[in-house]
C-alpha cells in the first residue's frame, strides 16, 4: 500500500513539474500564476501547494533541472585534463546537439528564464563559472593565445544552439529544412569542430 502511495506521489509531482515547464515556457516567470500551473496539470491549487510551497520554489526546481541538463554535459568535459582541446570541442558539439535533438524546447526555456527572471537565473548558475580556470582555457592558451576562451566557448555554444532556437523561423524560410533538420544536425556534429579548428588557425 505504501509503495502504491509513493508511486502516486511521484506521478503527481512529475505531472506538476511538466505542467510548470510548459507554463513557464509560454508565459515566463513573472506572468505565471500557481493557479495556471495547477489548471495545466489538471489538479487543484491546494494539491500543488502541498507538493511545492510556492511558484518560486517550483520555478527554481524546474530551472535547476534544465540547467543541469544544459551545463551538466559541458563542465566535466571542459575540466578534463586528459582530453585534448580538439576532443573537447568534438565531444561538446556531439553531446549538445544530441541533447538538444532530444529536448528541442530547452534553448527557448533557458532564454526565456534569462529574459524574464535574470536574477533567479544567475543565482542558479553558481558552480558554472569555472571556464577561465578550466583545462579547456589552458589548452586554448597553449594552442592560440590570441583567441579568448570566452569567444571560442560562445562560438561553440552558438553554433550548437542557434539552429534549435531558430528552427520555426528557419522552417518558415525553407520548409525543406524541417524535412531534413535531424540530418542537418547530425552533419553539424562534424562541421562545428571543423569550423572551430579553422578559427584557431587564424592569426
Buried (B, 14 or more C-beta within 10 A) or exposed (E): EEEEEEEEEEEBBEBBBBBBBBBBBEBBBEEBEBEBBBBBBEBEEEEBBEBBEEBEEBBBBBBEEBBEBBBEBBBEBBBBEEBEBBBBBBBBBBBBBBBBBEBEBBBBBBEBBEEBBEEBBEEBEEEEEEBEEBBBBBBBBEBBEEBBBEEBBEBBBEBBBEBBBBBEEBBEEEEEBEEEBEEBBBEBBEEBBEBBBEBBEEE
